[in-house]
Amino acid sequence: SYCCQTMIAPFLHNGIEVRFYEIYFDGKELRAVLPEAKRNEVFYMMKYFGSNRMTYLDDYGNDLFFLEIGRMWDFVIEDATHNYFHEYFSSLADYTFVSFRKWMPLDGLAIARKRNGRFRSLPKEWKTNEDYYRIKSQAFSLKSTYMSGGDVQKDEFLKLFSEAEKVLKNSAEMCRPNLNTMIQFYTEMNHVAEMASVRRRNAEVLRDGLRDIDEIQFLISQDEKGAVPLFQAVLVPTEKRDSLRKALIDSDI
């Protein structure tokens, strides 16, 4: 639930069966209902939109703590992309990884951590996906010109971002980040506090503009200390979703 195709594709490319578990919003926080564990199965977990809150339940509605989850499955993988910059982030998972391309103007980069032991050495022929980086770099350049008021249409860079995503989706192999991306990453990491402050202010502007609409529910609590919004996620009634989406598109949002 709430995950993109690029998170699922690597498992499918390697012949690994994927099954989903239910995630729902109870009006205050997100909750995950976990199925009974199978033999030789891995549990893949994540928290969402910048929040560190997630309640895990068994099929009977009982709360599950992380140590119980660790005993139920052979090992646990945590995708910490959404909550990595939370002030109180920590992970007890066997494997943890973070993708930064939704947080920063990066062509593509991720880090991974193994709780015990070391990863095996990467192959010497590990290559960079030059097509992906070339298209993504062009898209960022056009977007920068657009944001500065230059003569660029929004559809131009959106089309390139979509094309880059298709290249990434169709790539079954892990790719090495290029040098420019590594330099940009270290530069951006020196400004994390500023990024967090800007994202919190932007989220507050959106909340102020939407808080009087009764049909909208916010998925991140405003009072969650330490949260850094990745998105200002909202829930709307199913029958209103398409009309809201159209209204936003018509307003160039």
Salt bridges, closest charged atoms under 4 A:
ASP26 OD2 - ARG31 NE 2.81
GLU29 OE2 - ARG31 NH2 3.86
GLU41 OE2 - ARG19 NE 2.65
GLU87 OE2 - ARG200 NH2 3.07
ASP94 OD1 - ARG115 NH2 3.21
ASP131 OD1 - ARG134 NH2 3.46
GLU165 OE2 - ARG101 NH1 2.56
GLU194 OE1 - HIS191 ND1 3.84
GLU204 OE2 - ARG211 NH2 3.18
ASP208 OD1 - ARG211 NH2 2.71
GLU215 OE2 - LYS240 NZ 2.39
ASP223 OD1 - ARG53 NH1 3.81
GLU224 OE2 - HIS86 NE2 3.03
ASP242 OD1 - ARG241 NE 3.77
ASP250 OD2 - LYS246 NZ 2.89
